[in-house]
Amino acid sequence: MTAEEAVAAAFREEWGQVVATLIRVTGDWDLAEECAQDAFAQALDRWRRDGVPRRPGAWLTTTARHRAMDVLRREAVGARKLREAAMLTAPGEPYDDSGVQDERLRLIFTCCHPALHIEARVALTLRTLAGLTTPEIARAFLVPETTMAQRLVRAKKKIRNAGIPYRVPPAHLLPERTTGVLGVIYLLFNEGYAATSGADLVRRSLCAEAIRLARVLARLMPDEPEALGLLALLLLHDARRGTRVDADGELVTLEDQDRTAWDRAAADEGAALLETALRRGRPGPYQIQAAIAACHTTAATAEDTDWADIAALYGELLRFVPSPVVRLNRAVAVGMAEGPEAGLALVAELEREGELSGYHLLPATRADLLRRSGRTTEAAQAYERALELVENDAERHFLDRRLAECRSAPEAFVASTPVLETLVTGADDARDAGPVRGGHRPVGGDDRPGAAP
């Protein structure tokens, strides 16, 4: 492994830990990010010269700590700040009665302080914990990059000015933070499972980190059905992760995936967790999304998928999450259960309302329904519009292929199977269900969490 590859791998695996540790001991969010970035920059130079250390995470944390102490000394912030920075070398951890022993999960709970708006909580955690860039977070929230940059600045300023402590509340107060924490873990997985931009559709390290955090949270709150539902949802989708792209990195639709290659152990664990959650008798949006995912995972073939059941589940989900993107997901399911014209009527309503304008999956959904109804000329126009908006390279290649098919197909051509499966990434009303203002995110030609092709 080259130094460049090692640094890239360390960034994916260690960024959150390094930043979380520095924030805890310095109390300065900007300083923590600055020093972490400096440590990774130094690693690129040092590791080329001296080789990759045996414990890259420890090397990065130590280097970032030294940088933080230098800055604090230079700025003469006083002995108290220096003592706080020196805590990085202390053998023990301060007393914490929350039951949260994972450093990164502590960071999530701190970011999810009730004083911060739900979207600010999620965005701040994705920036500090996962190392997502501001453009990546902006695309996930369906807002302009400048808007997201301002949101992050305001969140950090509020933490500083309001004196919000970097700590976890006692165990009996943890449920107050549950919605935001679930949303952060969910969006972290979604960004890994279906990257908003770049050449890679799947960022495996983010998926693994999200599942790890979801497991910790489920152990921490075993009586919270939505925590179990979230873990079930992630596992049911991760079970199919290895079949979502081919050897050339091209997207493979759910209908064309090799179901014998799915991770049955992960799928079975997800199904069992869902059953446990549902027995609690307190359904919620993550449990419903997991149930939708289970409809796909348990179908022996694409033709065996119970679309009527999926459409009904989306109707139930709308009670919890009245998001326009949930409605788009439901339109796909209705189109499969009742015919493409029924789905197109629902898509037309969303187009008239305009809330999803600029969202590439709206025209992609319309294109697929038109294609399946045999209206290939109109479908080609919709695919062209989707291509103007799409950011991810794998999705762009897929849409290009579909566009070429429509241009070469006769108008009477009717596709027999769908190319869409939807992604759920949050809620229009974030207070109820999750982090993303745009809500659930259907995907062109893909099988992202929570929904229907």
Secondary structure, DSSP 4 states (H G I P E B T S, - for coil): --HHHHHHHHHHHHHHHHHHHHHHHH--HHHHHHHHHHHHHHHHHHHHHH---S-HHHHHHHHHHHHHHHHHHHTT--HHHHHHHHGGG-SS----TTS---HHHHHHHHHT-TTS-HHHHHHHHHHHTS---HHHHHHHHTS-HHHHHHHHHHHHHHHHHTT--SSPPPGGGGGGGHHHHHHHHHHHHHHHHS-SSBS-S--HHHHHHHHHHHHHHHHH-TT-HHHHHHHHHHHHHHTTGGGSB-TTS-B--GGGS-GGGS-HHHHHHHHHHHHHHHTTT---HHHHHHHHHHHHHT-SSGGG--HHHHHHHHHHHHHH---HHHHHHHHHHHHHHH-HHHHHHHHHHHHHH-TTTT-THHHHHHHHHHHHTT-HHHHHHHHHHHHHH--BHHHHHHHHHHHHHHHHS-TT---SS---EEE----SSHHHH-S-TT--EEETTS--TB---
